[in-house]
Amino acid sequence: MSTVSDAPPAPPGGPAPPEQQPMGRRVRQVLHANPVLGPAAVLLISIVVFSIGSDRFLDPTNISLIIQQVAVVGMLALGQSLIILTAGIDLSVGAIMVLSSIVMAKLSAEVGLPGPVALLAGFATGLACGLVNGFLVTRLRLPPFIVTLGTLNVFFALNLFLSGSATIRGTDMSPWLLVMGETFPLFGTRITLGSVMLLLTCLVLAYVLRQTGWGRHVYAIGDDREAARLSGIRVNRMLLSVYAVAGLVYGLAAWVLIGRIAAASPQAGIDDNLNSITAVVLGGTSLFGGRGAIIGTLVGALIVGVFRNGLTLVGVESLRQNFAVGILVIVAVSIDQWIRKPA
């Protein structure tokens, strides 16, 4: 006697119902729709493993240290996320941040401008650098990788020229520039205002990307630039605005950096371009554009911070830490390729 399945038949030429799809395809669909799930799971597992491996990991002082260390790279990664969502990349993030910090510090410590004016000048510097990158990408139609590789060296040279290759001490600056290093108690640990700035910036960008037309256009350009153009989106104008907003975020990162190290150093942030990309990739944002969440970038930055801190506590040397983080990045990109694979 034949039996009849209760599951509805698959429509001819269409996708099978979810219950009839292979497990791998269903997992891909879930991860594609919720790009933060994977990074969040990795972060949770990392915390559990390192808390077992070291009794000092969950100490409030150590948690405070991780959060402080993540603040600067996390800010840069937020700006980097905007550009990667459009299928671009920015190698000049660290150079823009440091140049902005030198402008702030020099105007405050040597020119004697009021702190708020020096800060605004630093933010304007980050914004201007972002506009330069955006202009070269949109008007000259150069690949973002080449543009930002070139401006990385240009901005870094300007940074050395303005600073004279010398560090500007925090004691010579207005207290306004150092305020991001101030701490306050929270849940048994101490949090810096720089960490609060990171969280606020993340929430604002997350809202803008998900709830505004500008944000939807960012995703549309990253998913298919030609289709976005044909649908009426002014692609070049949008890309220019994305690079400008990213530059402004790098300017905010400069403020956080000065508060973090209580100085403005021309050598700070040399490797932060790669660190920011690492945080974005680990956070589930696709390097091919069009998929990702700004909250995931924050989680990715925390993954890097937790990994480096936890490995240090269990006695792993710096070289092997870099090896472990590199493996993480390769795995993250491989998972992204698998998620994007056609069903």
C-alpha positions as CSV (number, residue, x, y, z in Angstrom):
1,M,0.0,0.0,0.0
2,S,1.5,3.3,-1.0
3,T,1.9,6.2,1.4
4,V,1.5,9.9,0.6
5,S,3.8,12.4,2.1
6,D,2.3,15.3,4.0
7,A,5.0,17.7,2.6
8,P,3.8,19.9,-0.2
9,P,5.4,19.1,-3.5
10,A,8.1,21.4,-4.9
11,P,6.7,23.7,-7.6
12,P,8.0,22.9,-11.1
13,G,11.1,24.9,-11.8
14,G,11.0,26.5,-8.4
15,P,12.9,26.0,-5.1
16,A,11.9,23.1,-2.8
17,P,10.0,23.9,0.4
18,P,12.5,24.5,3.4
19,E,11.8,21.1,4.9
20,Q,12.8,19.4,1.6
21,Q,16.0,21.3,1.1
22,P,19.4,19.9,2.1
23,M,20.7,20.9,5.5
24,G,23.7,22.7,4.0
25,R,21.5,24.9,1.8
26,R,19.3,25.8,4.8
27,V,22.3,26.8,6.9
28,R,23.6,28.9,4.0
29,Q,20.2,30.7,3.8
30,V,20.1,31.4,7.5
31,L,23.7,32.7,7.6
32,H,23.1,34.8,4.4
33,A,20.0,36.4,6.0
34,N,21.7,36.8,9.4
35,P,25.4,37.6,8.9
36,V,26.0,38.3,12.6
37,L,25.1,34.8,13.8
38,G,28.4,33.2,12.8
39,P,30.7,35.9,14.3
40,A,28.6,36.0,17.5
41,A,29.0,32.2,17.9
42,V,32.7,32.5,17.3
43,L,33.0,35.3,20.0
44,L,31.0,33.3,22.5
45,I,33.0,30.1,22.0
46,S,36.3,32.1,22.2
47,I,35.2,33.7,25.6
48,V,34.3,30.2,27.0
49,V,37.5,28.6,25.8
50,F,39.8,31.4,27.1
51,S,37.9,31.7,30.4
52,I,38.6,27.9,30.9
53,G,42.2,28.3,29.8
54,S,43.0,31.2,32.1
55,D,41.4,32.2,35.4
56,R,42.4,35.8,34.7
57,F,40.5,36.2,31.5
58,L,37.2,37.2,33.0
59,D,38.8,39.4,35.6
60,P,37.1,42.9,35.4
61,T,40.5,44.6,34.8
62,N,41.3,42.3,31.9
63,I,37.8,42.8,30.4
64,S,38.4,46.6,30.6
65,L,41.7,46.2,28.9
66,I,40.2,44.2,26.0
67,I,37.4,46.8,25.5
68,Q,40.0,49.7,25.5
69,Q,42.2,47.9,23.0
70,V,39.3,47.3,20.7
71,A,38.1,50.9,20.6
72,V,40.5,52.3,18.1
73,V,40.5,49.4,15.6
74,G,36.8,49.1,16.0
75,M,36.2,52.7,15.0
76,L,38.4,52.3,11.9
77,A,36.6,49.0,11.1
78,L,33.2,50.8,11.2
79,G,34.3,53.2,8.4
80,Q,36.0,50.3,6.6
81,S,32.7,48.4,6.7
82,L,30.9,51.1,4.7
83,I,33.4,50.9,1.9
84,I,33.6,47.1,1.8
85,L,29.8,46.9,1.7
86,T,30.1,48.8,-1.7
87,A,32.6,46.1,-2.9
88,G,35.5,48.5,-2.3
89,I,38.4,48.5,0.1
90,D,40.4,51.2,2.0
91,L,44.0,50.7,2.7
92,S,44.5,54.2,3.9
93,V,42.4,54.1,7.1
94,G,45.3,54.1,9.5
95,A,47.1,56.9,7.7
96,I,44.0,59.1,7.7
97,M,43.4,58.5,11.4
98,V,47.0,59.4,12.3
99,L,47.0,62.5,10.0
100,S,43.8,63.7,11.6
101,S,45.3,63.1,15.1
102,I,48.4,65.1,14.2
103,V,46.3,68.0,12.9
104,M,44.3,68.0,16.1
105,A,47.3,67.9,18.4
106,K,49.4,70.4,16.5
107,L,46.7,73.0,16.3
108,S,46.0,72.6,20.0
109,A,49.6,72.2,21.4
110,E,51.5,74.5,19.1
111,V,49.1,76.9,17.5
112,G,47.1,77.3,20.7
113,L,43.6,76.9,19.2
114,P,40.8,76.0,21.6
115,G,40.2,72.3,21.9
116,P,36.8,72.1,20.2
117,V,38.2,74.0,17.2
118,A,41.2,71.7,17.0
119,L,38.9,68.7,17.1
120,L,36.7,70.1,14.3
121,A,39.8,70.6,12.2
122,G,40.8,67.0,12.7
123,F,37.3,65.8,11.8
124,A,37.5,68.0,8.7
125,T,40.8,66.5,7.8
126,G,39.4,62.9,7.9
127,L,36.4,64.0,5.9
128,A,38.7,65.7,3.3
129,C,40.9,62.6,3.0
130,G,37.8,60.5,2.4
131,L,36.6,62.9,-0.3
132,V,40.0,62.6,-2.0
133,N,39.7,58.8,-2.0
134,G,36.1,59.0,-3.2
135,F,36.9,61.5,-6.0
136,L,39.7,59.3,-7.4
137,V,37.5,56.2,-7.3
138,T,34.5,57.8,-8.9
139,R,35.8,60.5,-11.2
140,L,39.0,58.9,-12.4
141,R,37.4,55.4,-12.2
142,L,40.4,53.9,-10.5
143,P,40.1,50.6,-8.5
144,P,39.7,51.4,-4.7
145,F,42.6,49.1,-3.9
146,I,45.0,51.1,-6.1
147,V,43.6,54.5,-5.0
148,T,43.9,53.8,-1.3
149,L,47.3,52.1,-1.7
150,G,48.6,55.3,-3.2
151,T,46.9,57.7,-0.7
152,L,48.1,55.5,2.1
153,N,51.6,56.7,1.2
154,V,50.6,60.3,0.5
155,F,48.7,60.7,3.8
156,F,51.5,59.1,5.8
157,A,54.1,61.4,4.2
158,L,51.9,64.4,5.1
159,N,51.7,63.1,8.6
160,L,55.5,62.9,8.9
161,F,55.9,66.3,7.4
162,L,53.4,68.0,9.7
163,S,54.7,66.2,12.8
164,G,58.4,66.4,12.0
165,S,58.4,62.7,12.9
166,A,58.0,63.7,16.5
167,T,55.3,62.7,19.0
168,I,53.2,65.4,20.5
169,R,52.6,64.8,24.2
170,G,49.2,64.9,25.7
171,T,50.3,67.3,28.5
172,D,50.7,70.0,25.8
173,M,47.2,69.6,24.4
174,S,43.8,70.8,25.5
175,P,41.9,68.5,27.8
176,W,39.2,68.3,25.1
177,L,41.5,66.1,23.0
178,L,42.2,63.7,25.9
179,V,38.7,63.2,27.1
180,M,38.2,59.9,25.2
181,G,40.7,58.3,27.5
182,E,38.7,59.1,30.6
183,T,37.2,56.1,32.4
184,F,34.1,55.4,34.5
185,P,32.8,52.4,36.4
186,L,30.3,50.0,34.8
187,F,29.3,46.5,35.9
188,G,32.4,46.1,38.1
189,T,34.9,47.2,35.5
190,R,36.0,50.5,34.0
191,I,35.0,51.7,30.5
192,T,36.6,54.6,28.6
193,L,34.6,57.3,26.8
194,G,36.4,56.1,23.7
195,S,34.6,52.7,24.0
196,V,31.3,54.6,24.4
197,M,32.0,56.5,21.3
198,L,32.6,53.2,19.5
199,L,29.3,51.9,20.6
200,L,27.3,55.1,19.7
201,T,28.9,55.3,16.3
202,C,28.1,51.6,15.7
203,L,24.4,52.1,16.6
204,V,24.1,55.3,14.5
205,L,25.6,53.6,11.4
206,A,23.5,50.5,12.0
207,Y,20.4,52.6,12.0
208,V,21.4,54.5,8.9
209,L,22.2,51.4,6.9
210,R,19.0,49.6,7.8
211,Q,16.4,52.3,8.1
212,T,17.3,55.0,5.5
213,G,17.4,55.1,1.7
214,W,21.1,56.0,1.8
215,G,21.8,52.7,3.6
216,R,19.7,50.7,1.2
217,H,21.6,52.3,-1.7
218,V,24.9,51.3,-0.1
219,Y,23.8,47.6,-0.1
220,A,22.4,47.8,-3.6
221,I,25.6,49.2,-5.1
222,G,27.7,46.5,-3.4
223,D,25.3,43.7,-4.5
224,D,25.2,44.8,-8.2
225,R,26.5,48.2,-9.2
226,E,25.1,48.1,-12.8
227,A,21.7,47.1,-11.6
228,A,21.8,49.9,-9.0
229,R,22.6,52.4,-11.7
230,L,19.8,51.1,-13.9
231,S,17.3,51.4,-11.0
232,G,18.0,55.1,-10.8
233,I,20.7,55.3,-8.0
234,R,23.4,57.9,-8.7
235,V,26.2,55.4,-8.1
236,N,29.2,57.9,-8.2
237,R,27.5,60.4,-5.9
238,M,26.6,57.6,-3.5
239,L,30.2,56.2,-3.5
240,L,31.6,59.7,-2.9
241,S,29.3,60.1,0.1
242,V,30.3,56.7,1.4
243,Y,34.1,57.5,1.3
244,A,33.3,60.9,2.9
245,V,31.4,59.4,5.8
246,A,34.1,56.8,6.3
247,G,36.7,59.6,6.4
248,L,34.7,61.3,9.1
249,V,34.6,58.1,11.1
250,Y,38.4,57.9,10.8
251,G,38.5,61.4,12.2
252,L,36.5,60.3,15.2
253,A,38.9,57.4,15.5
254,A,41.8,59.9,15.7
255,W,40.1,61.5,18.8
256,V,39.7,58.0,20.4
257,L,43.4,57.3,19.6
258,I,44.7,60.4,21.3
259,G,42.7,59.6,24.4
260,R,43.9,56.0,24.3
261,I,47.7,56.8,24.2
262,A,47.5,60.3,25.7
263,A,49.6,61.6,22.8
264,A,49.6,62.0,19.0
265,S,52.3,59.8,17.5
266,P,53.1,59.8,13.8
267,Q,53.9,56.0,14.1
268,A,50.6,55.0,15.6
269,G,48.2,53.0,13.6
270,I,50.7,51.7,11.0
271,D,49.1,48.2,10.9
272,D,45.6,49.3,11.6
273,N,44.5,49.2,7.9
274,L,44.9,45.4,7.9
275,N,43.5,45.1,11.4
276,S,40.4,47.0,10.4
277,I,39.9,44.7,7.4
278,T,40.4,41.7,9.6
279,A,37.6,42.9,12.0
280,V,35.2,43.5,9.1
281,V,35.8,40.1,7.6
282,L,35.5,38.3,10.9
283,G,32.3,40.2,11.5
284,G,30.6,38.5,8.5
285,T,30.8,41.3,6.0
286,S,31.5,40.0,2.5
287,L,34.6,41.3,0.7
288,F,32.5,41.1,-2.5
289,G,30.0,43.7,-1.2
290,G,26.3,43.8,-0.6
291,R,26.1,41.6,2.5
292,G,27.0,42.3,6.1
293,A,26.0,44.2,9.2
294,I,27.7,47.0,11.1
295,I,27.0,45.2,14.4
296,G,28.9,42.2,13.0
297,T,32.0,44.5,12.5
298,L,31.9,45.4,16.2
299,V,31.7,41.7,17.0
300,G,34.6,41.0,14.6
301,A,36.7,43.6,16.4
302,L,35.9,42.0,19.7
303,I,36.9,38.6,18.3
304,V,40.3,39.9,17.4
305,G,40.7,41.6,20.8
306,V,39.6,38.5,22.7
307,F,41.8,36.2,20.6
308,R,45.0,38.3,21.1
309,N,44.3,38.8,24.8
310,G,43.4,35.2,25.5
311,L,46.3,33.8,23.6
312,T,48.6,36.1,25.6
313,L,47.2,35.0,28.9
314,V,47.7,31.3,28.0
315,G,51.3,32.0,27.0
316,V,51.2,32.0,23.2
317,E,53.9,34.2,21.7
318,S,53.1,37.1,19.3
319,L,54.2,35.3,16.2
320,R,51.8,32.4,16.8
321,Q,49.0,34.9,17.6
322,N,49.4,36.4,14.2
323,F,49.3,32.9,12.7
324,A,46.0,32.1,14.5
325,V,44.4,35.4,13.5
326,G,45.5,34.8,9.9
327,I,43.9,31.4,9.9
328,L,40.7,32.9,11.3
329,V,40.6,35.4,8.4
330,I,41.1,32.6,5.8
331,V,38.3,30.5,7.4
332,A,36.0,33.5,7.5
333,V,36.5,34.3,3.8
334,S,36.1,30.6,2.9
335,I,32.8,30.6,4.8
336,D,31.7,33.7,3.0
337,Q,32.4,32.1,-0.4
338,W,30.4,29.0,0.7
339,I,27.5,31.2,1.7
340,R,27.5,33.1,-1.6
341,K,27.7,29.8,-3.6
342,P,24.6,29.4,-5.8
343,A,22.1,26.9,-4.4
